[in-house]
Amino acid sequence: MTIAQKCGGCCKIILAGMINGFSGCHRFSGCQRKLAMKRLILLLALGVIGCGPAEVTETNPAEDGDSHQRMLATLKEIQASSTDDQPYLNDGRQEQLAQQLESLPANVPPQVKLKTQLQLSEAQLQAGNSQQAVEQLLEAKKYLLEVASVVPRSDQVRDLLNMKLAVAYLRLAEDQNCVNCRDAECCIFPIQGKGVHRNKQPAQNAVKYLTAYLERNKTDATATWLLNVAYMTLGEYPESVPKKWLLSDGQFELDSEFPKFKNISPQLGLNTFSLCGGMIVDDLNGDNWLDVVTSSWDTSGQMRCWLNNGDGTFTDHTEESGLTGLFGGLNMIQADYDNDGDVDILVLRGAWLRESGRHPNSLLQNDGNGRFRDVTFEVGLGDHFYPTQSAAWADYDNDGDLDLYIANEIGSSELFNNDGQGHFTNGTIMAGVPGGRYPKAVVWGDYDNDRYPDLYLSNLKGPNQLYHNNGDGTFTDVAAQAGVVEPNRSFPTWFWDFNNDGVLDIYVGAYWAKIGYFAADYLGHAHAAATDRLYQGDGNGGFRDVTEEMNLAKVTLPMGSNFGDIDNDGFLDFYLGTGYPDYAGIMPNRMFHNQNGLRFKEVTTAAGLGHLQKGHGVAFADYDHDGDQDIFIELGGAFRGDAFSDAVFQNPGFGNHWITVQLVGTKSNRAGIGARIRAEVQEDGKLRSIYKWVNSGGTFGGSPLRQHIGLGTANRIERLEVYWPTTDTTQVFTDLEVDQMIKIIEGEDKYHPISGVQNSNNVVEVGAAH
């Protein structure tokens, strides 16, 4: 019996089961068993494992039925009951406030009526009724004129109303001009060309109220930023912006020599329109072409699936894929959890909602043909529901199958051990990885090169955690010693090797969710917000904060994000989906180009990637097999009225070479997650190494598990190595052609070209595994 089993809380049974388990497990030495027993005794003393009643297990409709049907019934019940509990999607709130305003007595204090009017306008805006919100705010402004003499600090109330009106008019301008706009220039910062609004009146009114606000608050960064954006939507930037509030072109870091990306989503058949959610791009049906899955955090938001037609266009395959009725999911992450050679999907639900977010996650098993079945309740992942949006797969015990860590926002996070038969048991307590600081992101990576993947948690409420894998099934938080606890209030994160030294580094984005912090940072004003962090690893367990020298000490408010190599130069770049729920949070998603591992240059505006809609799931993927990575991003906000169409930015091409490598584990996990690839190439007469670790990238969005590796100007690959940590073996291949997709099977001395691109041979025998 394990601690994950429901035993009524009986300590004796749990203890006996654990003692038997430790005694019979060949992976634990006598010393390790003693360490584990000491940890158990401490947990018992602290009351973490108690002798009281068993933890309440979530009840589910159709509890004894098929797992897929149980999930459909559970989600349908949540869909029907969650409106009142979900503060972001509560459509009834505007009706309640309208009735409350109507029923106020005539002698009510003016500030009470004004407060109710403001609350009603906010609810209307959030529900997507921007015109009604504007009208309500105008009524409030008119009422304030009548009662100003008896309202405390009436000037400040007027300022507040001016700002609220400006934001409401900007949202109305988006509703009338942007939401249904299918042009590539729509909502791209700085707004120009066909992105300029046709119906100009709402933005003109926004300018009017922002100007009035700034006349009294002359240095306000938020109003200054929004004023410039409003003039852009009118096509009157920069000439009409008062000089004292004008943003210069230099602040946009324009670079005319950097090639432009173009949003081509409408031409591809990806007809998406939803609130915030997840994005996965991978081969779902085994035809070697990359397909797309999206989710929405809306409890009525249907998951969607598009299969690649083999020509870079897509066809909606949602119904055929078995996803109908699977609603919700702010994020998703893919893996081959059952080692059967196809891509399965974990859907994560309930984020940001605290107790109201006790929704089940979904593990969707792929049948190999792109059809999915929800197996959550069958495999041991459906016992308890906790709000989350982040999880990560890794073989933390090197037994050849993928384990799972889910970062829960309330209660303890959970580490699930895969038994190799497709079933999971909860080993969180014994492993010592409870989280507990409102984690927003989790990622695995072997930062000290000891073969065992370690765990990094990015937390919204407390220092970040770096759990070192001790190799015996337990972990130790070493974040403070390693110097990677900051920033406080952080969101997305990932392990990567940004400078190609063969050692994993850590990126973690700060999340101080307020437009004023972003605007102040962009304008060069002083602010109190933390900035993003880049930690360079030394390979021995230490890190150095290189944020400043890498030009990344910025306030970006990242949510969805990922990394890839947009110019195939062999150095990893990254793209941040930015924002926060408030409608005032109008800011561009941001692109950073790696300058040979020496620093990063922002190319957001130069590359045409500064989409102003709120950015969530991001994936880098060569969906059309032309040899470069395009960028997929799921767009849309949290409120009912903030839905938007997703974007696919087509890579214009940079003329460099590449190789795509798909790993197939035999003794290791089938997808090769955690394996390290090293390509050695010669450029300008010098040898250099390029490193990639197999995973889906960052913590909010899923790039393909097959790894795209830029090779710069090299026209041959001198040496290609694959290191498998599970077996501690390295395969070596020499003298490979560039610009091809290949499959490498663990233990074989041959690699196999993948169909769909031009390859010179069907099977190539070059080198041997060592």
C-alpha positions in Angstrom: 0.0 0.0 0.0 1.3 3.5 -0.8 0.5 6.9 0.6 -1.6 7.6 -2.6 -4.1 4.9 -1.6 -7.2 5.8 0.4 -6.8 4.0 3.7 -8.9 6.1 6.0 -5.9 8.0 7.3 -4.5 5.0 9.2 -0.8 5.8 9.9 0.0 2.2 10.9 -1.1 0.9 7.5 0.7 3.6 5.6 3.9 3.2 7.6 3.8 -0.6 7.3 3.3 -0.3 3.5 6.1 2.1 3.1 8.5 0.0 5.2 7.7 -3.0 3.1 8.1 -0.9 -0.1 11.5 0.4 0.9 12.7 -3.0 2.0 11.8 -4.6 -1.3 13.0 -1.9 -3.7 16.4 -2.6 -5.2 16.8 1.1 -6.2 17.2 2.2 -2.5 20.4 1.6 -0.6 20.3 1.1 3.2 21.4 4.7 3.7 18.7 5.9 1.4 16.0 3.8 3.2 17.0 5.4 6.5 16.8 8.9 4.9 13.3 8.2 3.5 12.2 6.8 6.9 13.5 9.9 8.7 11.5 12.0 6.3 8.4 10.0 6.9 8.7 10.2 10.7 9.2 13.9 10.5 6.1 14.2 8.3 4.1 12.2 10.8 5.3 14.4 13.7 4.4 17.5 11.8 0.9 16.2 11.1 1.4 16.2 7.3 0.3 12.6 7.4 -2.3 12.3 10.1 -4.5 9.6 11.7 -7.7 11.6 11.2 -10.3 11.0 8.5 -9.2 10.4 5.0 -8.9 13.3 2.6 -12.2 14.0 0.9 -12.2 12.6 -2.6 -14.0 14.6 -5.3 -17.4 13.2 -6.3 -18.0 12.8 -10.0 -21.1 12.1 -12.0 -21.3 8.6 -13.4 -18.6 7.5 -11.0 -18.6 3.9 -12.0 -18.8 4.5 -15.7 -16.2 4.7 -18.5 -13.5 7.3 -17.8 -14.2 9.4 -20.9 -18.0 9.5 -20.2 -17.3 10.4 -16.6 -15.2 13.3 -17.7 -17.8 14.5 -20.2 -20.5 14.4 -17.4 -18.2 16.1 -14.9 -17.3 19.0 -17.3 -21.0 19.4 -18.3 -21.9 19.8 -14.7 -19.2 22.4 -14.2 -20.3 24.2 -17.3 -23.9 24.4 -15.9 -22.9 25.5 -12.4 -19.8 27.5 -12.7 -21.1 30.9 -14.0 -21.9 32.2 -10.6 -18.7 30.9 -9.0 -16.4 32.1 -11.8 -15.7 35.8 -11.3 -14.3 36.3 -14.8 -17.3 34.6 -16.7 -20.2 35.7 -14.4 -22.6 37.2 -16.9 -25.3 37.6 -14.3 -23.3 40.1 -12.3 -24.2 43.0 -14.6 -27.9 42.2 -14.2 -27.5 42.1 -10.4 -25.7 45.4 -10.3 -28.3 47.0 -12.7 -31.0 45.9 -10.3 -29.0 47.2 -7.4 -28.5 50.6 -9.0 -32.2 50.8 -9.9 -33.3 50.1 -6.3 -31.0 52.6 -4.6 -33.1 55.1 -2.6 -33.2 58.7 -3.7 -31.3 59.9 -0.6 -28.4 57.5 -1.0 -25.0 59.1 -0.5 -23.7 60.1 -3.9 -20.5 58.2 -3.5 -22.5 54.9 -3.1 -24.4 55.5 -6.3 -21.1 56.4 -8.1 -19.5 53.3 -6.9 -22.4 51.1 -8.1 -22.3 52.8 -11.5 -18.6 52.1 -11.8 -19.1 48.5 -10.8 -21.9 48.1 -13.3 -19.9 49.6 -16.1 -17.0 47.2 -15.2 -19.3 44.2 -15.3 -20.7 45.3 -18.6 -17.3 45.7 -20.1 -16.2 42.3 -18.9 -19.3 40.7 -20.3 -18.5 42.2 -23.8 -21.1 45.0 -23.7 -18.6 47.8 -24.3 -21.3 50.2 -25.6 -23.4 49.8 -22.5 -20.3 50.3 -20.3 -19.5 53.6 -22.1 -23.1 54.8 -21.6 -23.1 53.9 -17.9 -19.8 55.8 -17.4 -21.2 58.8 -19.2 -24.2 58.7 -16.9 -21.8 58.6 -13.9 -19.8 61.5 -15.2 -23.0 63.5 -15.7 -24.1 62.6 -12.2 -20.8 63.6 -10.7 -21.2 67.1 -12.1 -24.5 67.4 -10.2 -23.1 66.2 -6.9 -19.5 67.2 -7.0 -19.8 69.7 -4.2 -20.8 67.0 -1.7 -18.5 64.2 -3.0 -15.1 63.9 -1.1 -12.1 64.3 -3.5 -14.4 64.8 -6.5 -11.5 65.8 -8.7 -9.9 62.4 -8.1 -13.2 60.7 -8.9 -13.4 62.7 -12.1 -9.9 61.6 -13.0 -10.9 58.0 -12.4 -14.0 58.4 -14.6 -11.9 59.9 -17.4 -9.5 56.9 -17.3 -12.3 54.4 -17.1 -14.0 56.1 -20.1 -10.8 56.0 -22.1 -10.3 52.3 -21.5 -14.0 51.6 -22.3 -13.8 53.6 -25.5 -10.5 51.8 -26.5 -12.3 48.5 -25.9 -15.3 49.7 -28.0 -12.8 50.6 -30.7 -11.4 47.1 -30.6 -14.8 45.6 -30.8 -15.8 47.6 -33.8 -12.5 47.4 -35.7 -10.3 44.5 -34.5 -12.3 41.6 -33.3 -13.5 40.6 -36.8 -10.5 42.0 -38.6 -8.7 39.3 -40.6 -5.9 41.4 -42.0 -2.3 40.5 -41.2 -1.6 44.0 -39.9 -4.5 44.0 -37.5 -3.5 44.7 -33.9 0.2 44.7 -34.7 2.2 47.3 -32.7 3.0 50.0 -33.8 -0.4 50.1 -35.5 -0.1 51.2 -39.1 -1.3 50.4 -42.6 -4.4 48.3 -42.6 -4.3 48.0 -38.9 -5.5 51.6 -38.6 -9.2 51.8 -37.5 -11.9 52.5 -40.0 -14.5 53.5 -37.4 -12.5 56.2 -35.7 -15.0 57.7 -33.3 -14.4 55.4 -30.3 -10.6 56.0 -30.4 -11.1 59.7 -30.9 -13.2 59.7 -27.7 -10.4 57.7 -25.9 -7.9 60.4 -26.9 -10.2 63.0 -25.5 -10.5 61.4 -22.1 -6.9 60.4 -21.9 -5.8 64.0 -22.7 -8.1 65.3 -19.9 -6.6 62.8 -17.5 -3.1 63.7 -18.5 -3.7 67.4 -18.0 -4.0 66.7 -14.3 -1.6 63.8 -14.1 1.1 64.9 -16.5 3.6 62.1 -15.9 1.3 59.2 -15.6 2.9 56.4 -17.6 -0.2 54.3 -18.2 -2.2 57.2 -19.7 0.9 58.3 -21.8 1.2 54.8 -23.2 -2.5 54.4 -24.0 -2.6 57.9 -25.6 0.1 57.0 -28.1 -1.7 53.7 -28.9 -5.0 55.5 -29.4 -3.4 57.9 -31.8 -1.9 54.9 -33.7 -5.3 53.4 -34.2 -6.4 56.7 -35.8 -3.4 56.8 -38.1 -2.3 60.0 -36.5 0.9 58.9 -34.8 3.3 60.5 -34.3 2.3 63.9 -35.8 -0.8 64.5 -33.7 0.5 63.4 -30.4 1.4 66.3 -28.1 5.2 66.4 -27.9 5.2 66.3 -24.1 3.6 62.8 -24.3 5.0 61.5 -27.5 6.8 58.1 -27.6 9.8 58.3 -29.9 10.4 55.7 -32.6 13.7 54.9 -30.8 11.8 53.4 -27.9 10.3 50.8 -30.2 13.8 49.4 -31.1 12.9 49.4 -34.8 15.4 47.7 -37.1 14.5 47.7 -40.8 17.0 45.0 -41.6 15.2 42.4 -39.6 12.8 40.3 -41.8 9.1 40.7 -41.1 6.9 37.9 -39.9 3.2 37.9 -41.1 0.1 36.6 -39.5 -1.3 34.1 -42.0 -3.7 32.2 -39.7 -6.8 32.9 -41.7 -5.3 31.5 -44.9 -4.4 28.2 -43.1 -7.9 27.2 -42.2 -7.3 27.8 -38.5 -10.5 29.5 -37.7 -10.1 30.0 -34.0 -11.9 32.5 -31.8 -11.7 32.0 -28.0 -10.7 33.3 -24.6 -7.2 32.6 -23.2 -6.0 29.0 -23.5 -3.4 26.5 -24.5 -1.7 25.7 -27.8 0.1 22.4 -28.9 1.6 21.8 -32.3 2.8 18.3 -32.9 2.2 15.2 -35.1 -1.0 13.7 -33.7 -1.8 11.1 -36.3 1.7 9.8 -37.3 1.8 11.2 -40.8 4.9 13.3 -40.0 3.0 16.6 -40.5 2.4 18.9 -37.5 -1.2 19.3 -36.3 -2.7 21.8 -33.9 -4.7 21.5 -30.7 -6.1 24.5 -28.8 -8.0 24.9 -25.5 -9.9 27.7 -23.8 -10.2 28.3 -20.1 -13.9 29.1 -20.6 -15.9 26.3 -19.0 -18.0 26.3 -22.1 -14.9 26.5 -24.4 -14.6 23.5 -26.6 -11.1 22.0 -27.2 -10.3 22.1 -30.9 -8.1 19.9 -33.2 -6.9 20.7 -36.7 -5.0 18.1 -38.8 -2.4 19.2 -41.3 -3.5 18.5 -44.9 0.1 17.7 -45.8 0.5 21.0 -47.6 0.7 23.4 -44.6 -3.1 24.0 -44.4 -5.4 22.6 -41.8 -8.8 20.9 -41.5 -10.9 21.0 -38.4 -10.9 17.5 -37.0 -12.4 18.2 -33.6 -15.4 15.8 -33.8 -13.4 13.0 -35.4 -10.6 13.4 -32.8 -13.0 12.6 -29.9 -12.7 15.9 -28.2 -16.3 17.0 -28.4 -17.6 17.8 -25.0 -14.2 18.3 -23.5 -14.4 21.9 -22.3 -12.0 24.2 -20.5 -8.3 24.1 -20.0 -6.0 27.2 -19.7 -3.0 25.1 -20.6 -2.0 21.8 -22.1 1.2 19.8 -22.3 1.9 16.8 -24.5 3.9 13.6 -23.9 3.9 9.9 -24.8 3.0 8.8 -21.3 2.3 5.1 -22.2 5.3 4.6 -24.5 3.1 3.5 -27.4 4.7 5.9 -30.0 2.1 8.7 -30.2 1.4 12.0 -28.6 -1.0 12.1 -25.6 -2.2 15.4 -24.1 -2.7 16.6 -20.5 -5.2 19.4 -20.1 -5.0 21.6 -17.1 -8.0 23.4 -15.6 -9.1 25.7 -12.8 -6.2 28.2 -12.7 -6.6 31.5 -10.9 -10.0 30.5 -9.4 -8.9 29.3 -6.0 -11.6 27.1 -4.5 -13.9 27.8 -7.4 -11.3 26.2 -9.7 -11.6 22.7 -8.4 -12.0 21.3 -11.9 -10.5 18.0 -13.1 -7.5 17.8 -15.4 -7.8 15.5 -18.4 -5.2 13.0 -19.6 -6.1 12.3 -23.3 -4.8 9.0 -24.6 -4.1 9.0 -28.4 -4.9 5.9 -30.3 -2.2 6.6 -32.8 -4.6 8.0 -35.5 -5.3 11.3 -33.8 -8.4 10.2 -31.9 -8.4 10.7 -28.1 -10.0 9.2 -25.1 -10.0 10.7 -21.6 -8.4 8.1 -19.3 -8.0 10.4 -16.3 -10.0 8.4 -13.9 -8.6 5.1 -15.1 -4.9 6.0 -14.6 -5.1 7.5 -11.1 -5.1 11.2 -11.9 -8.7 11.9 -11.1 -8.9 11.4 -7.3 -8.7 15.1 -6.3 -9.4 18.3 -8.2 -7.1 21.3 -7.6 -6.8 24.5 -9.7 -3.7 24.5 -11.9 -2.3 25.6 -15.2 1.1 24.1 -15.2 2.6 20.6 -15.2 5.7 18.9 -16.5 6.7 15.4 -17.7 10.0 13.7 -17.0 11.4 10.4 -16.1 12.6 11.5 -12.7 13.6 8.0 -11.5 15.2 6.9 -14.8 13.0 3.8 -15.0 12.1 4.3 -18.7 8.6 5.9 -18.4 7.4 9.4 -17.9 6.3 10.7 -14.5 4.3 13.8 -13.9 4.4 16.8 -11.7 1.3 19.0 -11.4 1.8 22.5 -9.8 -1.4 23.1 -7.9 -2.3 26.6 -6.9 -4.0 25.6 -3.6 -3.0 22.7 -1.3 0.0 20.6 -2.2 1.3 20.2 -5.7 1.5 16.5 -6.8 4.2 14.2 -8.1 2.8 11.2 -9.9 5.0 8.2 -10.5 4.3 6.2 -13.6 4.3 2.4 -13.0 5.2 1.6 -16.6 1.7 0.1 -17.2 0.0 3.4 -17.7 -1.1 4.0 -14.1 0.1 6.7 -11.7 0.5 6.8 -7.9 1.0 10.0 -5.9 4.5 10.2 -4.4 4.6 13.8 -3.4 5.1 13.5 0.3 7.9 11.0 0.2 9.6 12.9 -2.6 9.5 16.2 -0.6 8.2 18.4 -3.4 5.0 20.0 -2.0 5.3 23.4 -3.7 2.7 25.4 -1.8 3.5 29.0 -3.0 0.9 29.5 -5.7 3.1 28.0 -8.5 2.3 29.3 -11.9 4.9 27.2 -13.8 7.0 24.1 -13.3 9.7 22.6 -15.5 12.2 19.7 -15.3 15.9 19.9 -16.2 19.1 18.2 -15.2 21.0 21.4 -14.3 23.9 19.6 -12.6 24.4 16.8 -15.2 24.0 13.9 -12.8 21.5 12.1 -15.1 18.5 12.9 -12.8 16.1 15.7 -13.8 15.6 18.4 -11.3 12.5 20.5 -10.7 12.0 24.3 -10.8 8.9 26.0 -9.7 8.0 29.6 -10.5 5.7 31.0 -7.8 3.3 33.9 -7.6 3.4 34.0 -3.8 6.8 33.4 -2.5 10.4 32.6 -3.5 10.8 30.2 -6.4 11.9 26.7 -5.7 14.6 24.5 -7.2 14.2 20.9 -6.1 17.4 19.0 -6.6 16.8 15.3 -7.5 18.8 13.3 -5.0 18.6 10.2 -7.2 16.8 8.1 -4.6 13.3 9.3 -5.1 13.6 12.3 -2.9 14.3 16.0 -3.6 15.9 18.9 -1.7 15.1 22.6 -2.3 18.4 24.3 -3.1 17.0 27.5 -4.7 18.5 29.8 -2.1 21.9 28.2 -2.3 21.8 28.2 -6.1 20.6 31.9 -6.2 17.5 31.3 -8.3 14.7 32.4 -5.9 13.8 35.6 -7.7 11.8 37.3 -9.1 9.1 37.4 -6.5 5.7 37.1 -8.3 6.9 35.2 -11.3 5.1 33.3 -14.0 6.5 31.4 -17.0 9.9 29.6 -16.9 12.0 27.1 -18.7 15.4 25.4 -18.7 17.4 25.9 -21.9 21.0 26.4 -23.1 21.0 29.9 -24.4 24.8 30.2 -25.0 25.5 26.6 -26.2 28.0 25.7 -23.5 26.3 22.4 -22.9 24.8 23.4 -19.5 21.2 24.2 -18.7 20.3 27.8 -17.8 17.0 29.1 -16.4 14.7 31.9 -17.7 11.9 33.0 -15.4 9.5 35.9 -16.1 8.3 38.4 -13.5 4.6 38.9 -13.3 3.6 42.2 -11.7 0.2 42.5 -13.3 -0.3 46.2 -13.8 -0.1 48.2 -17.0 1.6 51.0 -15.1 4.7 48.9 -14.4 5.0 47.9 -18.0 4.4 51.5 -19.3 6.9 53.0 -16.9 9.6 50.5 -17.8 8.9 51.0 -21.6 9.1 54.8 -21.1 12.2 54.6 -19.0 10.5 55.8 -15.9 11.3 54.6 -12.4 9.1 51.8 -11.1 8.9 49.3 -8.2 8.3 46.1 -10.2 10.7 43.2 -10.4 12.1 42.3 -13.8 12.5 39.0 -15.6 15.5 36.9 -14.8 18.1 34.9 -16.8 20.3 32.6 -14.7 23.3 31.1 -16.4 24.2 27.6 -15.2 27.8 26.5 -14.5 27.1 22.7 -14.8 28.0 22.0 -11.2 24.8 23.2 -9.6 25.5 26.9 -9.5 23.9 29.8 -11.3 24.9 33.4 -12.1 22.3 36.1 -12.7 23.2 37.5 -16.1 19.9 39.4 -16.7 21.4 42.9 -17.0 24.3 41.9 -19.2 22.0 40.0 -21.5 19.7 43.0 -21.9 16.7 41.3 -20.3 16.1 43.4 -17.2 12.6 44.4 -18.4 9.0 44.4 -17.2 7.2 42.2 -19.8 4.3 40.7 -17.9 4.7 37.3 -19.7 2.1 34.6 -19.6 2.2 32.2 -22.5 5.7 31.9 -23.9 8.2 29.6 -25.6 11.6 29.5 -27.2 12.9 28.5 -30.6 15.5 29.5 -33.2 13.7 31.8 -35.6 16.8 32.5 -37.8 18.4 29.0 -37.7 21.6 30.4 -36.4 21.9 27.8 -33.7 21.1 30.1 -30.8 17.7 30.0 -29.1 15.4 33.1 -29.2 12.1 33.5 -27.3 8.6 35.0 -27.7 6.5 36.2 -24.8 2.7 36.3 -24.8 2.0 39.2 -22.5 -0.9 40.8 -20.5 -3.3 40.4 -17.6 -7.1 40.4 -17.5 -7.8 44.1 -17.2 -8.9 45.8 -20.4 -6.3 48.5 -19.7 -3.6 45.9 -20.2 -2.9 46.8 -23.8 0.7 45.9 -24.6 2.5 44.0 -27.3 3.6 40.4 -27.2 7.4 40.5 -27.3 10.2 38.8 -29.3 13.8 38.6 -28.2 16.6 37.6 -30.7 19.7 35.8 -29.3 22.9 37.5 -30.4 25.3 34.6 -30.5 24.7 33.8 -26.8 26.3 37.2 -25.8 23.1 39.2 -25.3 19.5 39.5 -26.5 18.0 42.2 -28.7 14.3 42.9 -28.7 13.0 42.7 -32.3 9.3 42.9 -31.4 8.4 45.7 -33.8 11.1 45.1 -36.4 9.8 41.5 -36.9 6.2 42.5 -36.8 5.4 40.3 -33.8 4.0 42.8 -31.4 0.4 41.6 -31.4 -1.5 43.7 -28.9 -4.0 41.0 -27.9 -3.4 39.1 -24.7 -1.0 36.2 -25.4 -1.2 32.7 -24.0 0.0 29.3 -25.4 3.0 29.7 -27.7 4.6 27.1 -30.0 7.6 27.3 -32.4 7.0 24.8 -35.2 7.9 24.2 -38.9 4.3 23.3 -39.9 4.9 23.6 -43.6 8.3 21.8 -43.8 10.1 24.7 -45.4 13.0 24.4 -42.9 12.2 27.3 -40.5 10.2 27.7 -37.4 6.9 29.6 -37.5 5.3 31.0 -34.4 1.8 30.0 -33.2 0.2 31.9 -30.4 -3.2 31.5 -28.7 -4.8 34.9 -28.2 -7.6 36.2 -26.0 -8.3 37.3 -22.5 -10.0 36.0 -19.4 -13.2 37.9 -19.5 -16.2 36.9 -21.6 -15.9 39.9 -23.8 -12.2 39.5 -24.5 -12.1 36.6 -27.0 -9.9 36.8 -30.1 -8.6 34.8 -33.0 -5.3 33.0 -32.7 -2.3 34.0 -34.8 0.3 32.1 -36.9 3.3 34.2 -37.8 5.0 32.8 -40.9 8.8 32.9 -40.8 10.1 34.9 -43.8 13.3 32.7 -43.9 16.9 33.7 -43.1 18.9 31.5 -45.4 20.6 29.3 -42.7 20.6 25.6 -42.5 18.9 23.2 -40.1 18.2 19.6 -39.1 15.1 18.2 -37.3 15.6 15.2 -35.0 12.9 12.9 -33.7 14.1 10.5 -31.0 12.6 7.1 -30.3 13.5 5.6 -27.0 13.6 1.9 -26.4 15.0 1.6 -22.9 14.3 5.3 -22.3 10.9 6.9 -22.5 9.6 6.6 -26.1 9.5 10.3 -26.9 13.1 10.8 -25.6 12.1 13.6 -23.2 15.1 14.6 -21.2 17.7 13.4 -23.8 20.4 15.8 -25.0 21.3 16.4 -28.6 24.6 17.9 -29.6 25.3 18.9 -33.2 29.0 19.8 -34.0 29.4 22.0 -37.1 32.1 24.0 -38.7 31.5 27.7 -39.5 34.1 30.1 -40.8 36.8 27.4 -40.3 35.9 26.9 -36.6 34.1 24.0 -34.9 31.2 24.8 -32.6 28.5 22.8 -30.8 24.8 23.4 -30.7 22.8 21.8 -27.9 19.1 20.9 -27.6 17.3 19.0 -24.8 14.1 17.1 -25.8 11.0 18.7 -24.4 8.1 20.9 -25.6 9.8 24.1 -24.6 8.5 26.6 -22.1 5.7 26.2 -19.5 2.7 27.7 -21.4 2.5 26.3 -24.9 3.7 23.1 -26.6 6.3 23.0 -29.4 6.8 19.7 -31.2 8.7 17.0 -29.3 10.9 16.4 -32.4 13.7 18.9 -32.2 14.4 21.6 -34.8 18.0 22.6 -34.6 19.4 25.6 -36.5 22.9 25.1 -37.9 23.8 28.6 -39.2 25.8 28.7 -42.4 27.3 25.2 -41.9 26.8 22.9 -44.9 27.6 19.6 -43.1 27.2 18.3 -39.6 30.5 16.9 -38.5 29.1 15.0 -35.6 25.7 14.4 -34.1 25.4 13.0 -30.5 22.4 11.9 -28.6 22.9 11.3 -24.9 20.3 9.1 -23.1 20.4 9.8 -19.4 18.3 6.8 -18.5 20.8 4.3 -19.9 23.8 6.7 -19.6 24.7 6.0 -23.2 25.6 8.2 -26.2 24.9 7.6 -29.8 27.3 9.2 -32.3 26.7 9.8 -36.0 29.2 11.6 -38.3 29.1 13.5 -41.5 25.4 14.2 -41.9 23.7 16.3 -44.5 21.9 19.5 -43.4 18.3 20.5 -44.2 16.7 17.2 -43.4 14.4 15.5 -40.9 15.6 12.3 -39.3 14.5 9.7 -36.8 17.1 8.2 -34.3 16.1 5.1 -32.5 17.9 4.4 -29.2 20.5 1.8 -29.5 20.6 1.6 -33.3 23.6 2.6 -35.4 21.4 3.9 -38.2 19.3 7.0 -38.5 16.2 7.1 -40.7 15.1 10.1 -42.8 11.5 11.2 -42.2 9.2 11.5 -45.2 7.7 14.8 -46.1 10.9 16.6 -47.1 13.6 16.0 -49.6 16.1 13.4 -48.3 18.9 11.8 -50.2 18.4 8.2 -48.9 15.9 6.2 -47.0 18.2 4.7 -44.4 21.6 6.1 -43.6 24.3 4.2 -41.8 26.9 6.7 -40.5 28.6 6.0 -37.2 27.8 3.8 -34.3 26.3 4.2 -30.8 28.9 4.3 -28.1 
